Amino acid sequence: MAVMQAESGCDSTSDNTGLNRDGSNDKGLFQINSIHRDLIGDTERFDPARNIDVAFQIYRGAKYNWTPWSAYNSGAYLKYLN
């Protein structure tokens, strides 16, 4: 929840198109990057249930850690921990 809050403010319509230097974009609750198009379609990233499901798949594929998310790597998620 803390990573999701830091990534999107828990806003399922969050869209950072144009902000990534490499031309990719992040959308939805967990800001799923467009490089994951093999897991989820572009507009599908705005669907909360699908976004969370794919975030879990990415988390699991990263050997059960949050390193794929910049909010984790930067420590931005820490202020949302209870």
PDB file of N, CA, C and O in Angstrom:
ATOM      1  N   MET A   1       0.824  -1.187   0.000  1.00  0.00           N
ATOM      2  CA  MET A   1       0.000   0.000   0.000  1.00  0.00           C
ATOM      3  C   MET A   1       0.869   1.253   0.000  1.00  0.00           C
ATOM      4  O   MET A   1       0.555   2.230  -0.678  1.00  0.00           O
ATOM      5  N   ALA A   2       1.959   1.224   0.758  1.00  0.00           N
ATOM      6  CA  ALA A   2       2.834   2.399   0.827  1.00  0.00           C
ATOM      7  C   ALA A   2       3.479   2.688  -0.525  1.00  0.00           C
ATOM      8  O   ALA A   2       3.598   3.851  -0.913  1.00  0.00           O
ATOM      9  N   VAL A   3       3.890   1.662  -1.241  1.00  0.00           N
ATOM     10  CA  VAL A   3       4.482   1.854  -2.566  1.00  0.00           C
ATOM     11  C   VAL A   3       3.429   2.409  -3.522  1.00  0.00           C
ATOM     12  O   VAL A   3       3.711   3.326  -4.294  1.00  0.00           O
ATOM     13  N   MET A   4       2.216   1.858  -3.472  1.00  0.00           N
ATOM     14  CA  MET A   4       1.145   2.342  -4.340  1.00  0.00           C
ATOM     15  C   MET A   4       0.816   3.807  -4.035  1.00  0.00           C
ATOM     16  O   MET A   4       0.636   4.605  -4.955  1.00  0.00           O
ATOM     17  N   GLN A   5       0.738   4.158  -2.763  1.00  0.00           N
ATOM     18  CA  GLN A   5       0.460   5.541  -2.372  1.00  0.00           C
ATOM     19  C   GLN A   5       1.545   6.485  -2.900  1.00  0.00           C
ATOM     20  O   GLN A   5       1.246   7.559  -3.424  1.00  0.00           O
ATOM     21  N   ALA A   6       2.781   6.080  -2.759  1.00  0.00           N
ATOM     22  CA  ALA A   6       3.887   6.925  -3.228  1.00  0.00           C
ATOM     23  C   ALA A   6       3.941   7.008  -4.747  1.00  0.00           C
ATOM     24  O   ALA A   6       4.313   8.044  -5.298  1.00  0.00           O
ATOM     25  N   GLU A   7       3.576   5.935  -5.425  1.00  0.00           N
ATOM     26  CA  GLU A   7       3.625   5.916  -6.888  1.00  0.00           C
ATOM     27  C   GLU A   7       2.516   6.752  -7.524  1.00  0.00           C
ATOM     28  O   GLU A   7       2.773   7.532  -8.441  1.00  0.00           O
ATOM     29  N   SER A   8       1.273   6.588  -7.036  1.00  0.00           N
ATOM     30  CA  SER A   8       0.136   7.213  -7.726  1.00  0.00           C
ATOM     31  C   SER A   8      -0.799   8.017  -6.836  1.00  0.00           C
ATOM     32  O   SER A   8      -1.754   8.619  -7.326  1.00  0.00           O
ATOM     33  N   GLY A   9      -0.533   8.033  -5.527  1.00  0.00           N
ATOM     34  CA  GLY A   9      -1.489   8.663  -4.619  1.00  0.00           C
ATOM     35  C   GLY A   9      -2.780   7.874  -4.559  1.00  0.00           C
ATOM     36  O   GLY A   9      -3.826   8.421  -4.209  1.00  0.00           O
ATOM     37  N   CYS A  10      -2.721   6.593  -4.896  1.00  0.00           N
ATOM     38  CA  CYS A  10      -3.881   5.689  -4.957  1.00  0.00           C
ATOM     39  C   CYS A  10      -4.916   6.171  -5.968  1.00  0.00           C
ATOM     40  O   CYS A  10      -6.116   5.966  -5.786  1.00  0.00           O
ATOM     41  N   ASP A  11      -4.447   6.808  -7.027  1.00  0.00           N
ATOM     42  CA  ASP A  11      -5.300   7.307  -8.099  1.00  0.00           C
ATOM     43  C   ASP A  11      -5.153   6.379  -9.301  1.00  0.00           C
ATOM     44  O   ASP A  11      -4.106   6.354  -9.948  1.00  0.00           O
ATOM     45  N   SER A  12      -6.201   5.622  -9.594  1.00  0.00           N
ATOM     46  CA  SER A  12      -6.121   4.644 -10.683  1.00  0.00           C
ATOM     47  C   SER A  12      -6.022   5.295 -12.054  1.00  0.00           C
ATOM     48  O   SER A  12      -5.726   4.614 -13.036  1.00  0.00           O
ATOM     49  N   THR A  13      -6.267   6.609 -12.144  1.00  0.00           N
ATOM     50  CA  THR A  13      -6.168   7.307 -13.435  1.00  0.00           C
ATOM     51  C   THR A  13      -4.822   8.011 -13.613  1.00  0.00           C
ATOM     52  O   THR A  13      -4.617   8.735 -14.588  1.00  0.00           O
ATOM     53  N   SER A  14      -3.917   7.797 -12.673  1.00  0.00           N
ATOM     54  CA  SER A  14      -2.607   8.446 -12.729  1.00  0.00           C
ATOM     55  C   SER A  14      -1.846   8.019 -13.987  1.00  0.00           C
ATOM     56  O   SER A  14      -1.776   6.834 -14.313  1.00  0.00           O
ATOM     57  N   ASP A  15      -1.280   9.002 -14.682  1.00  0.00           N
ATOM     58  CA  ASP A  15      -0.633   8.769 -15.974  1.00  0.00           C
ATOM     59  C   ASP A  15       0.572   9.700 -16.095  1.00  0.00           C
ATOM     60  O   ASP A  15       0.413  10.920 -16.066  1.00  0.00           O
ATOM     61  N   ASN A  16       1.768   9.143 -16.228  1.00  0.00           N
ATOM     62  CA  ASN A  16       2.953   9.993 -16.335  1.00  0.00           C
ATOM     63  C   ASN A  16       3.506  10.059 -17.758  1.00  0.00           C
ATOM     64  O   ASN A  16       4.703  10.270 -17.952  1.00  0.00           O
ATOM     65  N   THR A  17       2.642   9.880 -18.743  1.00  0.00           N
ATOM     66  CA  THR A  17       3.084   9.920 -20.142  1.00  0.00           C
ATOM     67  C   THR A  17       3.914  11.175 -20.396  1.00  0.00           C
ATOM     68  O   THR A  17       3.514  12.288 -20.055  1.00  0.00           O
ATOM     69  N   GLY A  18       5.075  10.967 -21.002  1.00  0.00           N
ATOM     70  CA  GLY A  18       5.969  12.071 -21.324  1.00  0.00           C
ATOM     71  C   GLY A  18       6.998  12.387 -20.259  1.00  0.00           C
ATOM     72  O   GLY A  18       7.841  13.260 -20.469  1.00  0.00           O
ATOM     73  N   LEU A  19       6.960  11.707 -19.120  1.00  0.00           N
ATOM     74  CA  LEU A  19       7.889  12.019 -18.032  1.00  0.00           C
ATOM     75  C   LEU A  19       9.128  11.137 -17.998  1.00  0.00           C
ATOM     76  O   LEU A  19      10.152  11.551 -17.454  1.00  0.00           O
ATOM     77  N   ASN A  20       9.069   9.931 -18.561  1.00  0.00           N
ATOM     78  CA  ASN A  20      10.231   9.045 -18.534  1.00  0.00           C
ATOM     79  C   ASN A  20      11.201   9.409 -19.649  1.00  0.00           C
ATOM     80  O   ASN A  20      10.794   9.593 -20.796  1.00  0.00           O
ATOM     81  N   ARG A  21      12.464   9.512 -19.319  1.00  0.00           N
ATOM     82  CA  ARG A  21      13.498   9.892 -20.288  1.00  0.00           C
ATOM     83  C   ARG A  21      13.636   8.913 -21.442  1.00  0.00           C
ATOM     84  O   ARG A  21      14.035   9.295 -22.542  1.00  0.00           O
ATOM     85  N   ASP A  22      13.306   7.646 -21.192  1.00  0.00           N
ATOM     86  CA  ASP A  22      13.479   6.633 -22.234  1.00  0.00           C
ATOM     87  C   ASP A  22      12.267   6.509 -23.166  1.00  0.00           C
ATOM     88  O   ASP A  22      12.250   5.644 -24.042  1.00  0.00           O
ATOM     89  N   GLY A  23      11.260   7.360 -22.986  1.00  0.00           N
ATOM     90  CA  GLY A  23      10.081   7.332 -23.838  1.00  0.00           C
ATOM     91  C   GLY A  23       8.985   6.397 -23.359  1.00  0.00           C
ATOM     92  O   GLY A  23       7.893   6.391 -23.927  1.00  0.00           O
ATOM     93  N   SER A  24       9.251   5.610 -22.329  1.00  0.00           N
ATOM     94  CA  SER A  24       8.217   4.740 -21.769  1.00  0.00           C
ATOM     95  C   SER A  24       7.281   5.585 -20.903  1.00  0.00           C
ATOM     96  O   SER A  24       7.553   6.760 -20.656  1.00  0.00           O
ATOM     97  N   ASN A  25       6.193   4.994 -20.450  1.00  0.00           N
ATOM     98  CA  ASN A  25       5.292   5.709 -19.554  1.00  0.00           C
ATOM     99  C   ASN A  25       4.757   4.773 -18.489  1.00  0.00           C
ATOM    100  O   ASN A  25       4.793   3.552 -18.641  1.00  0.00           O
ATOM    101  N   ASP A  26       4.266   5.351 -17.420  1.00  0.00           N
ATOM    102  CA  ASP A  26       3.739   4.599 -16.281  1.00  0.00           C
ATOM    103  C   ASP A  26       2.295   5.020 -16.052  1.00  0.00           C
ATOM    104  O   ASP A  26       1.962   6.203 -16.129  1.00  0.00           O
ATOM    105  N   LYS A  27       1.433   4.030 -15.765  1.00  0.00           N
ATOM    106  CA  LYS A  27       0.016   4.331 -15.595  1.00  0.00           C
ATOM    107  C   LYS A  27      -0.601   3.485 -14.497  1.00  0.00           C
ATOM    108  O   LYS A  27      -0.170   2.364 -14.230  1.00  0.00           O
ATOM    109  N   GLY A  28      -1.625   4.054 -13.865  1.00  0.00           N
ATOM    110  CA  GLY A  28      -2.431   3.323 -12.897  1.00  0.00           C
ATOM    111  C   GLY A  28      -1.897   3.360 -11.486  1.00  0.00           C
ATOM    112  O   GLY A  28      -0.949   4.081 -11.179  1.00  0.00           O
ATOM    113  N   LEU A  29      -2.523   2.568 -10.629  1.00  0.00           N
ATOM    114  CA  LEU A  29      -2.221   2.572  -9.201  1.00  0.00           C
ATOM    115  C   LEU A  29      -0.748   2.340  -8.888  1.00  0.00           C
ATOM    116  O   LEU A  29      -0.152   3.085  -8.110  1.00  0.00           O
ATOM    117  N   PHE A  30      -0.165   1.318  -9.485  1.00  0.00           N
ATOM    118  CA  PHE A  30       1.239   0.993  -9.236  1.00  0.00           C
ATOM    119  C   PHE A  30       2.159   1.539 -10.317  1.00  0.00           C
ATOM    120  O   PHE A  30       3.332   1.171 -10.386  1.00  0.00           O
ATOM    121  N   GLN A  31       1.618   2.430 -11.172  1.00  0.00           N
ATOM    122  CA  GLN A  31       2.408   3.043 -12.229  1.00  0.00           C
ATOM    123  C   GLN A  31       3.153   1.987 -13.037  1.00  0.00           C
ATOM    124  O   GLN A  31       4.374   2.046 -13.180  1.00  0.00           O
ATOM    125  N   ILE A  32       2.400   1.017 -13.565  1.00  0.00           N
ATOM    126  CA  ILE A  32       2.975  -0.050 -14.380  1.00  0.00           C
ATOM    127  C   ILE A  32       3.560   0.568 -15.649  1.00  0.00           C
ATOM    128  O   ILE A  32       2.882   1.303 -16.366  1.00  0.00           O
ATOM    129  N   ASN A  33       4.816   0.261 -15.910  1.00  0.00           N
ATOM    130  CA  ASN A  33       5.531   0.829 -17.049  1.00  0.00           C
ATOM    131  C   ASN A  33       5.101   0.161 -18.352  1.00  0.00           C
ATOM    132  O   ASN A  33       4.751  -1.019 -18.378  1.00  0.00           O
ATOM    133  N   SER A  34       5.135   0.940 -19.431  1.00  0.00           N
ATOM    134  CA  SER A  34       4.730   0.454 -20.751  1.00  0.00           C
ATOM    135  C   SER A  34       5.625  -0.684 -21.262  1.00  0.00           C
ATOM    136  O   SER A  34       5.232  -1.387 -22.193  1.00  0.00           O
ATOM    137  N   ILE A  35       6.792  -0.881 -20.690  1.00  0.00           N
ATOM    138  CA  ILE A  35       7.641  -2.006 -21.114  1.00  0.00           C
ATOM    139  C   ILE A  35       6.997  -3.358 -20.783  1.00  0.00           C
ATOM    140  O   ILE A  35       7.418  -4.392 -21.302  1.00  0.00           O
ATOM    141  N   HIS A  36       5.987  -3.347 -19.928  1.00  0.00           N
ATOM    142  CA  HIS A  36       5.318  -4.591 -19.524  1.00  0.00           C
ATOM    143  C   HIS A  36       4.101  -4.903 -20.388  1.00  0.00           C
ATOM    144  O   HIS A  36       3.149  -5.532 -19.924  1.00  0.00           O
ATOM    145  N   ARG A  37       4.132  -4.462 -21.640  1.00  0.00           N
ATOM    146  CA  ARG A  37       2.977  -4.678 -22.534  1.00  0.00           C
ATOM    147  C   ARG A  37       2.703  -6.160 -22.790  1.00  0.00           C
ATOM    148  O   ARG A  37       1.619  -6.512 -23.254  1.00  0.00           O
ATOM    149  N   ASP A  38       3.667  -7.029 -22.494  1.00  0.00           N
ATOM    150  CA  ASP A  38       3.408  -8.459 -22.614  1.00  0.00           C
ATOM    151  C   ASP A  38       2.520  -8.961 -21.476  1.00  0.00           C
ATOM    152  O   ASP A  38       1.923 -10.033 -21.581  1.00  0.00           O
ATOM    153  N   LEU A  39       2.430  -8.198 -20.401  1.00  0.00           N
ATOM    154  CA  LEU A  39       1.607  -8.574 -19.243  1.00  0.00           C
ATOM    155  C   LEU A  39       0.266  -7.841 -19.198  1.00  0.00           C
ATOM    156  O   LEU A  39      -0.714  -8.370 -18.672  1.00  0.00           O
ATOM    157  N   ILE A  40       0.221  -6.619 -19.751  1.00  0.00           N
ATOM    158  CA  ILE A  40      -0.976  -5.792 -19.606  1.00  0.00           C
ATOM    159  C   ILE A  40      -1.052  -4.776 -20.739  1.00  0.00           C
ATOM    160  O   ILE A  40      -0.040  -4.204 -21.144  1.00  0.00           O
ATOM    161  N   GLY A  41      -2.254  -4.561 -21.240  1.00  0.00           N
ATOM    162  CA  GLY A  41      -2.460  -3.583 -22.309  1.00  0.00           C
ATOM    163  C   GLY A  41      -2.393  -2.155 -21.789  1.00  0.00           C
ATOM    164  O   GLY A  41      -2.473  -1.910 -20.585  1.00  0.00           O
ATOM    165  N   ASP A  42      -2.246  -1.219 -22.720  1.00  0.00           N
ATOM    166  CA  ASP A  42      -2.082   0.185 -22.360  1.00  0.00           C
ATOM    167  C   ASP A  42      -3.237   0.713 -21.512  1.00  0.00           C
ATOM    168  O   ASP A  42      -3.009   1.192 -20.401  1.00  0.00           O
ATOM    169  N   THR A  43      -4.456   0.638 -22.006  1.00  0.00           N
ATOM    170  CA  THR A  43      -5.591   1.167 -21.244  1.00  0.00           C
ATOM    171  C   THR A  43      -5.949   0.279 -20.065  1.00  0.00           C
ATOM    172  O   THR A  43      -6.540   0.743 -19.090  1.00  0.00           O
ATOM    173  N   GLU A  44      -5.593  -0.992 -20.150  1.00  0.00           N
ATOM    174  CA  GLU A  44      -5.839  -1.930 -19.057  1.00  0.00           C
ATOM    175  C   GLU A  44      -5.094  -1.530 -17.780  1.00  0.00           C
ATOM    176  O   GLU A  44      -5.501  -1.891 -16.676  1.00  0.00           O
ATOM    177  N   ARG A  45      -4.000  -0.782 -17.943  1.00  0.00           N
ATOM    178  CA  ARG A  45      -3.229  -0.354 -16.773  1.00  0.00           C
ATOM    179  C   ARG A  45      -4.039   0.553 -15.858  1.00  0.00           C
ATOM    180  O   ARG A  45      -3.687   0.721 -14.691  1.00  0.00           O
ATOM    181  N   PHE A  46      -5.134   1.146 -16.375  1.00  0.00           N
ATOM    182  CA  PHE A  46      -6.003   1.993 -15.555  1.00  0.00           C
ATOM    183  C   PHE A  46      -7.032   1.186 -14.763  1.00  0.00           C
ATOM    184  O   PHE A  46      -7.698   1.733 -13.884  1.00  0.00           O
ATOM    185  N   ASP A  47      -7.170  -0.090 -15.060  1.00  0.00           N
ATOM    186  CA  ASP A  47      -8.097  -0.954 -14.323  1.00  0.00           C
ATOM    187  C   ASP A  47      -7.433  -1.343 -13.000  1.00  0.00           C
ATOM    188  O   ASP A  47      -6.404  -2.019 -13.002  1.00  0.00           O
ATOM    189  N   PRO A  48      -8.015  -0.921 -11.869  1.00  0.00           N
ATOM    190  CA  PRO A  48      -7.361  -1.170 -10.573  1.00  0.00           C
ATOM    191  C   PRO A  48      -7.021  -2.638 -10.315  1.00  0.00           C
ATOM    192  O   PRO A  48      -5.907  -2.945  -9.890  1.00  0.00           O
ATOM    193  N   ALA A  49      -7.956  -3.536 -10.563  1.00  0.00           N
ATOM    194  CA  ALA A  49      -7.703  -4.958 -10.283  1.00  0.00           C
ATOM    195  C   ALA A  49      -6.584  -5.505 -11.155  1.00  0.00           C
ATOM    196  O   ALA A  49      -5.706  -6.208 -10.655  1.00  0.00           O
ATOM    197  N   ARG A  50      -6.595  -5.200 -12.441  1.00  0.00           N
ATOM    198  CA  ARG A  50      -5.535  -5.675 -13.348  1.00  0.00           C
ATOM    199  C   ARG A  50      -4.189  -5.056 -12.981  1.00  0.00           C
ATOM    200  O   ARG A  50      -3.164  -5.737 -13.008  1.00  0.00           O
ATOM    201  N   ASN A  51      -4.190  -3.767 -12.639  1.00  0.00           N
ATOM    202  CA  ASN A  51      -2.952  -3.080 -12.281  1.00  0.00           C
ATOM    203  C   ASN A  51      -2.315  -3.737 -11.061  1.00  0.00           C
ATOM    204  O   ASN A  51      -1.107  -3.974 -11.039  1.00  0.00           O
ATOM    205  N   ILE A  52      -3.118  -4.028 -10.061  1.00  0.00           N
ATOM    206  CA  ILE A  52      -2.604  -4.672  -8.846  1.00  0.00           C
ATOM    207  C   ILE A  52      -2.122  -6.084  -9.154  1.00  0.00           C
ATOM    208  O   ILE A  52      -1.078  -6.505  -8.656  1.00  0.00           O
ATOM    209  N   ASP A  53      -2.874  -6.820  -9.972  1.00  0.00           N
ATOM    210  CA  ASP A  53      -2.475  -8.176 -10.348  1.00  0.00           C
ATOM    211  C   ASP A  53      -1.122  -8.177 -11.054  1.00  0.00           C
ATOM    212  O   ASP A  53      -0.253  -8.992 -10.742  1.00  0.00           O
ATOM    213  N   VAL A  54      -0.949  -7.269 -11.997  1.00  0.00           N
ATOM    214  CA  VAL A  54       0.315  -7.208 -12.740  1.00  0.00           C
ATOM    215  C   VAL A  54       1.440  -6.707 -11.833  1.00  0.00           C
ATOM    216  O   VAL A  54       2.576  -7.165 -11.956  1.00  0.00           O
ATOM    217  N   ALA A  55       1.146  -5.787 -10.938  1.00  0.00           N
ATOM    218  CA  ALA A  55       2.165  -5.337  -9.982  1.00  0.00           C
ATOM    219  C   ALA A  55       2.675  -6.521  -9.164  1.00  0.00           C
ATOM    220  O   ALA A  55       3.874  -6.633  -8.906  1.00  0.00           O
ATOM    221  N   PHE A  56       1.769  -7.396  -8.761  1.00  0.00           N
ATOM    222  CA  PHE A  56       2.187  -8.587  -8.012  1.00  0.00           C
ATOM    223  C   PHE A  56       3.045  -9.501  -8.877  1.00  0.00           C
ATOM    224  O   PHE A  56       4.035 -10.055  -8.399  1.00  0.00           O
ATOM    225  N   GLN A  57       2.677  -9.664 -10.142  1.00  0.00           N
ATOM    226  CA  GLN A  57       3.484 -10.485 -11.048  1.00  0.00           C
ATOM    227  C   GLN A  57       4.897  -9.910 -11.193  1.00  0.00           C
ATOM    228  O   GLN A  57       5.877 -10.654 -11.200  1.00  0.00           O
ATOM    229  N   ILE A  58       4.993  -8.594 -11.307  1.00  0.00           N
ATOM    230  CA  ILE A  58       6.306  -7.942 -11.428  1.00  0.00           C
ATOM    231  C   ILE A  58       7.088  -8.109 -10.126  1.00  0.00           C
ATOM    232  O   ILE A  58       8.275  -8.433 -10.149  1.00  0.00           O
ATOM    233  N   TYR A  59       6.429  -7.892  -9.007  1.00  0.00           N
ATOM    234  CA  TYR A  59       7.036  -8.071  -7.682  1.00  0.00           C
ATOM    235  C   TYR A  59       7.574  -9.494  -7.526  1.00  0.00           C
ATOM    236  O   TYR A  59       8.703  -9.700  -7.080  1.00  0.00           O
ATOM    237  N   ARG A  60       6.754 -10.458  -7.900  1.00  0.00           N
ATOM    238  CA  ARG A  60       7.147 -11.865  -7.796  1.00  0.00           C
ATOM    239  C   ARG A  60       8.319 -12.170  -8.736  1.00  0.00           C
ATOM    240  O   ARG A  60       9.236 -12.904  -8.370  1.00  0.00           O
ATOM    241  N   GLY A  61       8.285 -11.610  -9.931  1.00  0.00           N
ATOM    242  CA  GLY A  61       9.355 -11.823 -10.897  1.00  0.00           C
ATOM    243  C   GLY A  61      10.672 -11.176 -10.494  1.00  0.00           C
ATOM    244  O   GLY A  61      11.738 -11.556 -10.979  1.00  0.00           O
ATOM    245  N   ALA A  62      10.584 -10.194  -9.601  1.00  0.00           N
ATOM    246  CA  ALA A  62      11.792  -9.531  -9.087  1.00  0.00           C
ATOM    247  C   ALA A  62      12.278 -10.239  -7.821  1.00  0.00           C
ATOM    248  O   ALA A  62      12.964  -9.649  -6.986  1.00  0.00           O
ATOM    249  N   LYS A  63      11.914 -11.497  -7.700  1.00  0.00           N
ATOM    250  CA  LYS A  63      12.294 -12.319  -6.548  1.00  0.00           C
ATOM    251  C   LYS A  63      11.730 -11.762  -5.256  1.00  0.00           C
ATOM    252  O   LYS A  63      12.413 -11.695  -4.233  1.00  0.00           O
ATOM    253  N   TYR A  64      10.450 -11.360  -5.326  1.00  0.00           N
ATOM    254  CA  TYR A  64       9.690 -10.880  -4.174  1.00  0.00           C
ATOM    255  C   TYR A  64      10.318  -9.651  -3.519  1.00  0.00           C
ATOM    256  O   TYR A  64      10.573  -9.628  -2.315  1.00  0.00           O
ATOM    257  N   ASN A  65      10.559  -8.639  -4.338  1.00  0.00           N
ATOM    258  CA  ASN A  65      10.996  -7.354  -3.787  1.00  0.00           C
ATOM    259  C   ASN A  65      10.434  -6.216  -4.620  1.00  0.00           C
ATOM    260  O   ASN A  65       9.885  -6.434  -5.700  1.00  0.00           O
ATOM    261  N   TRP A  66      10.573  -5.025  -4.119  1.00  0.00           N
ATOM    262  CA  TRP A  66       9.962  -3.830  -4.706  1.00  0.00           C
ATOM    263  C   TRP A  66      10.915  -3.027  -5.575  1.00  0.00           C
ATOM    264  O   TRP A  66      10.572  -1.913  -5.973  1.00  0.00           O
ATOM    265  N   THR A  67      12.099  -3.547  -5.887  1.00  0.00           N
ATOM    266  CA  THR A  67      13.082  -2.760  -6.629  1.00  0.00           C
ATOM    267  C   THR A  67      12.638  -2.259  -8.000  1.00  0.00           C
ATOM    268  O   THR A  67      13.217  -1.285  -8.481  1.00  0.00           O
ATOM    269  N   PRO A  68      11.637  -2.868  -8.669  1.00  0.00           N
ATOM    270  CA  PRO A  68      11.203  -2.283  -9.939  1.00  0.00           C
ATOM    271  C   PRO A  68      10.504  -0.925  -9.799  1.00  0.00           C
ATOM    272  O   PRO A  68      10.276  -0.255 -10.806  1.00  0.00           O
ATOM    273  N   TRP A  69      10.159  -0.503  -8.578  1.00  0.00           N
ATOM    274  CA  TRP A  69       9.437   0.750  -8.370  1.00  0.00           C
ATOM    275  C   TRP A  69      10.353   1.845  -7.833  1.00  0.00           C
ATOM    276  O   TRP A  69      11.052   1.661  -6.836  1.00  0.00           O
ATOM    277  N   SER A  70      10.334   2.973  -8.508  1.00  0.00           N
ATOM    278  CA  SER A  70      11.196   4.099  -8.109  1.00  0.00           C
ATOM    279  C   SER A  70      10.826   4.626  -6.736  1.00  0.00           C
ATOM    280  O   SER A  70      11.702   5.103  -6.015  1.00  0.00           O
ATOM    281  N   ALA A  71       9.553   4.557  -6.347  1.00  0.00           N
ATOM    282  CA  ALA A  71       9.138   5.036  -5.023  1.00  0.00           C
ATOM    283  C   ALA A  71       9.774   4.196  -3.914  1.00  0.00           C
ATOM    284  O   ALA A  71      10.008   4.689  -2.811  1.00  0.00           O
ATOM    285  N   TYR A  72      10.046   2.947  -4.208  1.00  0.00           N
ATOM    286  CA  TYR A  72      10.752   2.092  -3.254  1.00  0.00           C
ATOM    287  C   TYR A  72      12.231   2.458  -3.227  1.00  0.00           C
ATOM    288  O   TYR A  72      12.807   2.674  -2.160  1.00  0.00           O
ATOM    289  N   ASN A  73      12.832   2.524  -4.394  1.00  0.00           N
ATOM    290  CA  ASN A  73      14.272   2.783  -4.486  1.00  0.00           C
ATOM    291  C   ASN A  73      14.658   4.150  -3.917  1.00  0.00           C
ATOM    292  O   ASN A  73      15.743   4.313  -3.359  1.00  0.00           O
ATOM    293  N   SER A  74      13.772   5.120  -4.063  1.00  0.00           N
ATOM    294  CA  SER A  74      14.065   6.473  -3.553  1.00  0.00           C
ATOM    295  C   SER A  74      13.711   6.629  -2.067  1.00  0.00           C
ATOM    296  O   SER A  74      14.114   7.597  -1.423  1.00  0.00           O
ATOM    297  N   GLY A  75      12.956   5.668  -1.537  1.00  0.00           N
ATOM    298  CA  GLY A  75      12.512   5.765  -0.149  1.00  0.00           C
ATOM    299  C   GLY A  75      11.242   6.601   0.016  1.00  0.00           C
ATOM    300  O   GLY A  75      10.812   6.839   1.145  1.00  0.00           O
ATOM    301  N   ALA A  76      10.631   7.054  -1.091  1.00  0.00           N
ATOM    302  CA  ALA A  76       9.425   7.891  -1.017  1.00  0.00           C
ATOM    303  C   ALA A  76       8.270   7.172  -0.327  1.00  0.00           C
ATOM    304  O   ALA A  76       7.401   7.821   0.254  1.00  0.00           O
ATOM    305  N   TYR A  77       8.249   5.859  -0.381  1.00  0.00           N
ATOM    306  CA  TYR A  77       7.166   5.072   0.222  1.00  0.00           C
ATOM    307  C   TYR A  77       7.194   5.117   1.755  1.00  0.00           C
ATOM    308  O   TYR A  77       6.169   4.892   2.398  1.00  0.00           O
ATOM    309  N   LEU A  78       8.346   5.404   2.332  1.00  0.00           N
ATOM    310  CA  LEU A  78       8.518   5.328   3.787  1.00  0.00           C
ATOM    311  C   LEU A  78       7.556   6.221   4.553  1.00  0.00           C
ATOM    312  O   LEU A  78       7.120   5.852   5.644  1.00  0.00           O
ATOM    313  N   LYS A  79       7.214   7.375   4.019  1.00  0.00           N
ATOM    314  CA  LYS A  79       6.322   8.287   4.742  1.00  0.00           C
ATOM    315  C   LYS A  79       4.888   7.769   4.797  1.00  0.00           C
ATOM    316  O   LYS A  79       4.066   8.329   5.522  1.00  0.00           O
ATOM    317  N   TYR A  80       4.567   6.702   4.042  1.00  0.00           N
ATOM    318  CA  TYR A  80       3.232   6.137   4.051  1.00  0.00           C
ATOM    319  C   TYR A  80       3.112   4.887   4.930  1.00  0.00           C
ATOM    320  O   TYR A  80       2.033   4.304   5.035  1.00  0.00           O
ATOM    321  N   LEU A  81       4.193   4.486   5.547  1.00  0.00           N
ATOM    322  CA  LEU A  81       4.155   3.331   6.448  1.00  0.00           C
ATOM    323  C   LEU A  81       3.565   3.758   7.786  1.00  0.00           C
ATOM    324  O   LEU A  81       3.850   4.849   8.280  1.00  0.00           O
ATOM    325  N   ASN A  82       2.754   2.907   8.357  1.00  0.00           N
ATOM    326  CA  ASN A  82       2.161   3.211   9.674  1.00  0.00           C
ATOM    327  C   ASN A  82       3.096   2.821  10.778  1.00  0.00           C
ATOM    328  O   ASN A  82       2.774   3.000  11.952  1.00  0.00           O
TER     329      ASN A  82
END
